[in-house]
Amino acid sequence: MSGRAQLMWDEAVTGYDFGPDHPMDPVRLALTRRLVDAFGLDREVDVVAAKPAGDSTLRLVHREDYVEAVKAASVDPRAADAAYGLGTMDDPAFAGMHEVSALIAGQSVGAAEAVWRGDALHAVNFAGGLHHAMPGGASGFCIYNDASLAIARLLELGAERVAYVDVDVHHGDGVQAAFWEDPRVLTVSLHEHPRTLFPQTGWPEETGAAGAEGSAVNVALPAGTGDAGWLRAFHSVVPELIADFRPQVLVTQHGADTHFEDPLAHLAVSLDAQRAVQVACHELAHEYAEGRWVALGGGGYAVVDVVPRSWTHLVAIAAGREVEPSSVIPESWRAEVFARTRQLGPVRMTDGRWPVSFVGWEAGYDPADRLDQAVLAARRAAFPLRGLLA
């Protein structure tokens, strides 16, 4: 198995563009890629462009009629069928939508194939993590669910246990739905509580279908959760589940929209805490999955200040060349930020909170604390189904 990581990248993924007024601005992808280069990380990974996912691959998760509807809207956006979630405010149709969505999906599928076959130990597709797309419809800025497709491809290649950990601020509903009945896939999502945020799913009681009980775990965090609470929740749930499940591959989704500057949600997490969870996922992959790690992007709408820094840290961790949080960002990148956006870019790779501290679950819990109530609800709903103590 190669010790080098793969970075999945094709410049054409920046064509995933819902228009100038949409929050998912593709500049976030371009700026991340340039920041990776500015720190020389492109020399530490194998940069690979995989082919787009073909119809047979897309049908591992998506219904044929939905794929045909996406193709039709891609040729003529006016033909978008809202019954499939297309042509809506969240998912406006645009020319070439099928092609670029299939390309992003292909990068995640290619990442999974590379890790499974031993071509790379880790693989990153920060353009991916489009976790809301359902088998028969678009949702939440997501056309094809590349995360689900990567997992389905791993199963097709012979994987018997795949763990998926989603730390996006929004519930990983599409991935949960895709594997709701499949005990081979453990889905764990930490997200803002469905009472206060789209997609209004991800309740602790959602634990998997009959025959797959305990295969879905949901930690629904109260609005306003900050670094210490977020890290406490992660470490109080995820490591124990991964240790029990012992996946052959760990797939993680690293939406950057948990950040306190993100305009679409209500958590208060820093870049430094996001980096700490990335490090933890890397360590879990090595401890329990023989190092096999597929890391994806996801949401994130502070497209200059947050997303590029968060995902550059992710690439660096996968490459084994971590960027120190105190590092000054190269002026060449900040100049490009201004040229592209007329905004001033951040100066350092930190929000000034590194190292981030938290209190682990083993120290006990406060039943009156809202964060601890969220963790308890998740553990009590799912852990006994897996034979674990709540």
C-alpha positions in Angstrom: 0.0 0.0 0.0 1.3 3.4 -1.0 2.0 5.7 2.0 1.3 8.8 -0.1 -2.1 10.4 -0.1 -4.2 11.3 -3.1 -5.8 14.6 -3.7 -8.7 14.2 -6.1 -8.9 17.3 -8.3 -10.1 18.4 -11.7 -10.4 22.1 -12.3 -13.8 21.5 -14.0 -15.4 20.8 -10.6 -15.6 24.5 -10.1 -18.3 24.4 -12.7 -20.7 23.2 -10.0 -22.3 26.6 -9.9 -25.9 27.4 -9.0 -25.5 31.1 -9.9 -24.1 34.3 -8.5 -26.7 34.7 -5.7 -26.4 31.1 -4.4 -24.5 30.6 -1.2 -22.5 27.6 -2.5 -20.0 29.7 -4.4 -17.5 27.6 -6.3 -14.8 30.1 -5.5 -14.4 28.2 -2.2 -13.1 25.2 -4.2 -10.7 27.3 -6.3 -9.3 29.1 -3.3 -8.8 25.9 -1.4 -6.9 24.4 -4.3 -4.7 27.5 -4.5 -4.0 27.5 -0.8 -3.0 23.9 -0.9 -0.5 24.9 -3.6 0.6 28.0 -1.7 1.8 25.7 1.2 3.5 23.3 -1.2 1.1 20.5 -0.3 0.6 19.6 -4.0 4.1 18.3 -3.9 3.3 16.0 -0.9 0.3 14.3 -2.5 -0.5 12.6 -5.8 -3.0 14.9 -7.5 -5.4 12.7 -9.5 -8.3 13.5 -11.7 -10.8 10.6 -11.8 -13.3 10.1 -14.6 -16.9 11.2 -14.0 -19.2 8.6 -12.5 -21.0 6.8 -15.3 -24.6 5.7 -15.3 -24.0 2.3 -13.8 -22.1 3.9 -10.9 -24.7 6.5 -10.3 -27.4 3.8 -10.2 -25.6 2.2 -7.2 -27.5 4.8 -5.2 -29.7 6.9 -7.5 -32.8 5.8 -9.3 -32.6 5.7 -13.1 -35.5 8.1 -13.6 -33.8 10.7 -11.4 -30.5 10.5 -13.3 -32.5 11.0 -16.5 -34.3 14.0 -15.0 -30.9 15.5 -14.1 -29.6 14.9 -17.6 -32.7 16.6 -19.1 -32.4 19.6 -16.8 -28.7 19.8 -17.7 -29.5 20.1 -21.4 -32.4 22.5 -20.9 -32.6 24.1 -17.4 -36.1 25.2 -18.2 -37.1 21.6 -18.2 -36.1 21.0 -14.6 -38.7 18.9 -12.8 -39.4 20.2 -9.2 -40.8 16.7 -8.4 -37.1 15.6 -8.4 -36.0 18.7 -6.4 -34.6 20.3 -9.5 -35.1 23.9 -10.4 -35.8 24.9 -6.8 -34.3 27.8 -4.8 -31.9 25.4 -3.2 -31.0 23.4 -6.3 -31.5 25.6 -9.4 -30.9 23.9 -12.7 -28.0 25.0 -14.8 -26.5 23.9 -18.1 -24.0 21.1 -17.7 -25.3 20.2 -14.2 -25.3 16.4 -14.8 -21.7 16.4 -16.2 -20.1 18.4 -13.3 -22.2 16.6 -10.6 -21.0 13.2 -12.1 -17.5 14.5 -12.2 -17.5 15.4 -8.5 -19.1 12.0 -7.7 -16.4 10.4 -9.8 -13.7 12.0 -7.7 -15.1 10.5 -4.5 -15.6 7.1 -6.1 -12.1 7.2 -7.4 -10.8 8.1 -3.9 -12.6 5.1 -2.5 -11.2 2.8 -5.2 -7.7 4.1 -4.6 -7.8 3.5 -0.9 -9.4 0.1 -1.2 -7.0 -1.1 -3.8 -4.0 0.2 -1.9 -3.0 2.8 -4.4 -3.1 5.3 -1.6 -3.5 5.2 2.1 -5.6 8.3 2.3 -7.6 10.2 -0.4 -9.2 13.6 -0.2 -12.0 15.1 -2.3 -12.9 18.4 -0.8 -15.2 19.1 -3.7 -17.3 16.2 -2.5 -19.4 15.6 0.6 -22.7 16.4 -1.1 -24.6 14.4 1.5 -28.2 15.6 1.1 -29.0 14.1 -2.3 -31.5 11.3 -2.1 -31.8 8.2 -4.4 -34.7 9.9 -6.2 -34.1 13.6 -5.8 -31.8 16.6 -5.3 -31.8 18.4 -1.9 -29.8 21.0 0.0 -27.5 22.1 -2.8 -26.7 18.4 -3.6 -27.4 16.7 -7.0 -25.6 13.4 -6.7 -24.6 12.0 -3.4 -20.9 11.3 -3.9 -20.4 10.1 -0.3 -23.0 7.4 -0.7 -21.7 6.5 -4.1 -18.1 6.1 -2.7 -19.5 3.8 0.1 -21.6 1.8 -2.3 -18.5 1.3 -4.5 -16.5 0.1 -1.5 -19.3 -2.5 -0.8 -19.3 -3.5 -4.5 -15.5 -4.0 -4.3 -15.9 -6.4 -1.3 -15.8 -4.2 1.8 -17.8 -5.7 4.6 -17.7 -2.8 7.1 -17.6 0.9 6.2 -18.0 3.6 8.7 -19.1 7.1 7.7 -18.6 10.0 10.1 -20.3 13.3 9.2 -19.4 16.5 11.1 -21.2 19.0 8.8 -23.5 21.3 10.7 -26.4 19.7 8.7 -27.6 16.2 9.2 -26.1 13.7 6.8 -29.6 12.6 5.8 -28.9 11.3 2.3 -26.1 9.0 3.4 -28.2 7.7 6.3 -31.1 7.1 3.9 -29.0 5.2 1.4 -27.8 2.7 4.0 -30.7 2.7 6.4 -31.3 -1.0 5.9 -27.6 -2.0 5.5 -25.8 -3.2 8.7 -22.5 -3.2 6.7 -22.5 0.6 6.9 -22.3 2.6 10.2 -23.4 6.2 9.7 -22.6 8.7 12.5 -23.7 12.3 12.2 -23.0 15.2 14.5 -25.1 18.2 13.5 -27.2 21.1 14.8 -30.5 20.0 16.2 -33.2 19.4 13.7 -35.5 21.8 15.5 -33.4 24.7 14.4 -31.8 23.7 11.1 -32.4 22.0 7.7 -33.1 19.2 6.9 -35.1 18.8 10.2 -33.9 15.2 10.5 -31.2 13.5 12.5 -33.1 12.9 15.7 -31.3 10.5 18.2 -34.2 8.0 17.7 -33.2 7.5 14.1 -31.1 4.3 14.5 -31.6 2.2 11.4 -34.1 -0.2 10.0 -35.1 -3.6 11.3 -32.1 -5.8 10.7 -29.7 -2.9 10.8 -30.6 -1.5 14.3 -27.9 0.7 15.6 -26.3 1.3 12.2 -27.3 5.0 12.3 -26.2 7.3 15.2 -27.2 10.9 15.5 -25.9 13.5 17.8 -28.3 16.5 17.6 -26.4 19.5 19.1 -28.0 22.6 20.6 -27.6 25.8 18.7 -24.7 27.8 20.0 -22.5 24.8 20.7 -18.9 25.9 20.7 -15.5 24.3 20.6 -15.4 22.5 23.9 -18.9 21.2 23.6 -18.5 20.1 20.0 -15.2 18.2 20.7 -16.8 16.7 23.9 -19.7 15.4 21.8 -17.4 14.0 19.1 -15.1 12.2 21.5 -18.0 11.0 23.7 -19.6 9.1 20.8 -17.4 8.5 17.7 -14.2 6.7 19.0 -16.2 4.1 21.0 -18.4 3.4 18.0 -15.5 3.1 15.6 -13.6 0.8 18.1 -16.6 -1.5 18.3 -17.4 -1.5 14.5 -13.8 -1.8 13.3 -14.4 -0.6 9.8 -12.2 -1.7 6.9 -12.5 1.9 5.6 -13.3 5.2 7.3 -15.2 7.7 5.2 -15.5 11.2 6.7 -17.4 14.3 5.7 -15.9 17.7 6.9 -18.4 20.4 6.1 -16.9 23.7 7.4 -20.3 25.2 8.1 -20.0 24.5 11.9 -17.9 27.6 12.0 -19.0 30.6 14.0 -18.7 32.8 10.9 -20.9 30.6 8.7 -24.0 32.5 7.6 -26.4 29.5 7.3 -26.2 27.8 10.7 -26.0 28.5 14.4 -23.0 26.6 15.9 -20.0 28.5 17.2 -17.1 26.2 16.3 -13.6 27.5 15.4 -11.2 26.5 12.6 -9.0 25.1 15.3 -11.7 22.7 16.6 -12.4 21.7 13.0 -8.7 20.9 12.6 -8.7 18.9 15.9 -11.6 16.7 14.6 -9.7 16.2 11.3 -6.7 15.0 13.3 -8.9 12.7 15.4 -10.5 11.1 12.2 -7.0 10.5 10.8 -6.0 8.8 14.0 -9.1 6.7 14.1 -8.5 5.5 10.6 -5.0 4.3 11.5 -6.1 2.7 14.8 -9.1 0.8 13.5 -9.1 0.8 9.6 -5.5 0.0 8.8 -5.2 3.7 7.8 -7.7 3.5 5.0 -9.3 7.0 5.0 -11.5 8.8 2.5 -12.0 12.4 3.5 -14.6 14.6 1.8 -15.6 18.3 2.0 -19.2 19.4 2.4 -21.0 22.5 3.3 -19.3 25.8 4.2 -20.4 29.2 3.1 -17.8 31.5 4.7 -16.0 31.0 1.4 -12.9 33.1 1.9 -12.2 33.2 5.6 -13.1 29.6 6.6 -13.5 27.0 3.9 -10.1 27.2 2.2 -8.2 27.1 5.5 -10.2 24.3 7.0 -9.9 22.0 3.9 -6.2 22.9 3.4 -5.6 21.6 7.0 -7.5 18.5 5.9 -5.3 17.9 2.9 -2.2 18.6 5.0 -3.2 16.1 7.7 -3.9 13.4 5.0 -0.5 14.1 3.5 1.3 13.7 6.8 2.6 17.3 6.5 0.4 19.2 9.0 0.3 23.0 8.7 1.0 24.6 12.0 -2.0 26.7 13.1 0.2 29.6 13.7 1.5 29.6 10.1 1.3 32.8 8.2 -0.7 32.4 5.0 1.5 33.3 1.9 0.8 36.7 0.5 0.5 35.3 -3.0 -2.7 33.6 -1.9 -4.1 36.6 -0.2 -3.5 38.6 -3.3 -5.4 36.1 -5.3 -8.3 36.3 -2.8 -8.5 40.0 -3.3 -8.3 39.7 -7.1 -11.1 37.2 -7.2 -13.4 38.5 -4.5 -12.4 42.0 -3.5 -12.2 40.7 0.1 -9.2 40.6 2.4 -8.1 37.1 3.1 -7.2 35.7 6.5 -3.6 36.1 7.7 -3.0 32.9 9.7 -4.1 29.3 9.6 -5.8 29.6 13.0 -8.6 31.4 14.8 -6.3 31.8 17.8 -7.8 29.0 19.8 -5.2 26.3 19.2 -4.8 24.0 21.1 -8.4 23.5 21.8 -9.3 21.9 25.1 -12.4 19.9 26.2 -13.6 17.6 29.0 -14.0 14.0 28.0 -17.0 11.9 28.8 -15.1 9.7 31.2 -15.0 12.7 33.6 -18.8 12.3 34.0 -21.7 14.3 32.8 -24.2 16.9 33.9 -27.8 15.8 33.2 -28.9 19.4 33.3 -26.5 20.5 30.6 -28.0 20.8 27.1 -24.9 19.5 25.4 -24.6 16.5 27.7 -28.3 15.9 27.2 -27.7 15.7 23.4 -24.8 13.2 23.9 -26.8 11.1 26.4 -29.8 11.0 24.0 -27.6 9.7 21.2 -25.8 7.1 23.4 -29.1 5.9 25.0 -30.8 5.5 21.6 -28.1 3.7 19.7 -25.4 2.2 21.9 -27.5 -0.6 23.5 -28.5 -1.7 20.0 -24.8 -2.3 19.4 -24.2 -4.0 22.7 -22.5 -1.0 24.2 -23.2 0.7 27.5 -25.0 4.0 27.1 
